[in-house]
Amino acid sequence: YWITHANGIASMLLAFNGVMVFWVISKFLEKTVSNCFQTILFVAFSVISILILFFLINTITPRLGRTKKSLIYFGGIAEYKKDDFIKTIRNLSVNNYENEITDQIYINAQIAKKKMKLLRLVAVLFGTNIILGAILIISFLN
């Protein structure tokens, strides 16, 4: 749930950021840049937009770093031959199964924590970009 939730938020922000970037760029290209202030705002807006894109892609990118064979993680299961997997599952003790689940819960929590940390950073950058974009658009009206 945590990972899916973070990926959903990141995907929405990616879409909103794309719309905002294209809207500001279209307004920027329609107008003649009349002063250094507008140029600085546009450059700052562009740099932050690129950072947002980088962090959002980093958030959405799957974390598949498991190295040992696991009986509940798809990457670990795929390392088994079918017959070996079935045999191993049938011979698995309750204690070992609980350890597998505990490991997976911990790994998922670490992944979710990293994704949420990136989303917090993106939220700050996104808010900053909304303000910069609004100031830039308002500066074109004058």
C-alpha positions, -999 to +999 in steps of 0.1 A: +000+000+000+027+025+010+047+020-022+017+021-045+004+052-027+038+070-032+040+059-068+004+072-074+012+106-059+045+108-079+026+100-111+000+128-104+027+153-096+046+143-128+015+150-148+008+183-130+044+194-134+043+186-171+012+207-176+026+236-156+059+235-174+043+236-208+019+263-198+046+286-185+069+279-215+041+287-239+034+320-221+072+327-220+074+321-258+044+343-265+059+373-248+091+392-254+114+390-224+117+426-214+141+424-184+166+404-166+141+396-138+119+376-161+149+357-175+162+348-140+127+337-130+124+315-161+158+299-156+150+292-119+116+278-129+133+256-156+160+243-132+135+234-105+113+217-131+142+195-142+149+187-105+113+178-100+114+155-130+145+138-118+132+132-082+098+120-095+114+095-118+136+084-090+105+080-068+087+059-094+116+037-104+113+002-088+137-008-061+148-044-069+179-048-049+172-082-032+202-105-036+192-137-017+167-162-029+133-153-014+102-173-013+078-144-013+096-117-034+089-121-071+126-115-080+137-143-056+110-167-067+120-162-103+155-174-094+142-209-086+133-236-111+096-244-108+101-279-092+127-265-067+105-237-057+075-260-051+097-284-031+112-256-010+078-241-002+064-275+008+094-280+032+093-245+046+087-243+084+063-218+099+092-200+116+111-196+083+080-184+065+074-158+093+111-147+088+105-143+051+074-121+057+092-101+083+121-094+060+098-084+032+078-060+054+110-044+066+123-040+030+090-025+018+091-001+047+126+011+038+115+015+001+084+035+012+104+057+035+128+066+007+099+073-017+081+095+009+113+114+016+116+121-021+080+132-023+084+156+005+113+172-014+093+173-046+064+189-027+086+218-016+101+222-051+067+220-067+053+246-044+083+269-052+077+263-089+040+273-086+050+305-070+078+312-095+055+304-124+028+327-111+052+355-106+066+350-141+031+350-157+021+381-137+053+398-148+043+393-184+010+410-177+027+443-168 
